[in-house]
Amino acid sequence: MTTELLGDPQPPDEPDHGGGPAHAEYERIGPYRVLAQLGEGGMGVVHLALDRRGKAVAVKVLREHVAHDAEARKRLSREVETLSRVRSSRIAPILDADLNAAQPYVVTRYVPGPSLDQQVKENGPLSPEEMLRVGRGLAEAIREVHATGVIHRDLKPGNVLLLDGEPILIDFGIAHVAEASRMTMTGLVMGTPGYLSPEIVEGGDVTAATDWWGWAATLAFAATGRAPFGAGGMEAVLARVCRGDADLRGVDPNLAPLLYAALSPTSDQRPDAGEVIGALERYAAGRPVTEVLPSRARVAPTRQAPAFASQQHPPAPRPVAPTAHQPTPAQLPSPPSNYPPQPYPQQVPSRQVAPVARQVAPPQYLPEGPREVDPRIGKPMRTPVLAAALACATAVATVAPFVVLIIALIWGVAARTADRTVTGTVLRRHTKGRRSSDGAMAAASVPGHFLVSIVTTVIGSLFPLLVAVSAVVATAVALAFGGSGAVRLEGPIPLAVGAFVGSLMAWWGPSSQSLRRGSRSLVRGVTPNDSVAWGVAAFLIVVACVAAFQAFAGDGSPSWWPLTSSPLPDSARIPVR
């Protein structure tokens, strides 16, 4: 089992996209019906599920014991934000997400194929043709990811799925946006030992070269079936990574110089994207990859081959004089001395290796992912404004409880209507693509969504209202026993507690997902930037302070408008003996 640092260990044979047994803990995740568990890690579980239309999707949900951990939620949010920036047939796209649920989840396209490490473990190392196909497709994915300003950071065999032999890159949980600050704290790293680039291990800057290093390490595993930096203790593996002691025994001699160059411990010595693609094209044509490698990386480190190499293999064919660009056997990698003795193939000049260009079919490009990404993904959450609104509602409820209840019901209907309208547009565009009639269709759907939202809001408010009333009574009784002498339900403290608890229940309780999404959409609509958002939040806090002052400085009797008198009978003031 692969050892990971700081939190998301995944066994090498994860995920099992053949479909395992359904996770007993879940029947549904949000609106998705769970069919089977695909894989799991220390922080999350990935399920195969069906959406409302019966389409298979992959749903990653945080484990219950980390669902309330701020760092775990932040990592999941970062994955959503990253995937919303990348549009590529080589990336499993995001379809939906709810980061505010009790157990947050992210929904992506389901890829019905094995991971690269599972494929190699079950069927052995890839053939030269398969290597070229995977290497070329993965290089294409990396270039498209980098074009959006994102660095994956966690290239490894377990994060590459194969669909009809074509690679699909997954798991952007620790991806790094180029202009963002470094995510790891001093002394902490995230990733899998043996597939962590030297600069990450040493706490250096993460650049595009980091992913090309991971690309080479992944292909080295695919070509040999072995981890490129061996097994053993974590410290030993990371030390080999930092020294560049890669084990490339068994790698096609035509490809080995490229992998050796890309696995250099010094990032500026590695080939860039253009050089990698150019070298792969020459590999496909049976030409030396060193023709396009930078001069700084053309010659692999020379090591003395161990004695067992010559003893276990027949004499090499008569040497052929290398051309100016061809690596000699001495320039090709020899195994480091700290690896256990294994047969080491005799290296021959690349001229003697049959070209693979005629054996390799052109890349089969996969169908595009969803035509439309939910525009709400990656947008500001506006949490300060919503928190200020909660404080305002709690305070105003002490002086005008029914006013707060009426506003809350109107807000719930508006938020759910907005959410249903936007969601309907996204689903329509996902199925049929963007059309000029989208605006008219959305407007025509509003009345129907409005009626459904009224019913949903009324029904969904019953339980929070019951909880709010219970909280008012419980608080009033507790205050009475604490010394006030009477149960006074209309007091400012019981009303404030009831409003606060009821609001939280409405926000997180049953059928609240649409309310949360719609509320954030409405708040974003009236606060287009951070300055306006903070201004609105400050205004709401001022209103809350004024209401609280009025409640506690006055006679303590709230206004029951639009009612003409208090709905509470005189028996509400019950003496406590």
Summary of the structure (lengths in Angstrom):
residues: 577
radius of gyration: 30.6
end to end distance: 66.2
largest distance: 109.5
contacts: 1820
relative contact order: 0.08
helix: 47%
strand: 10%
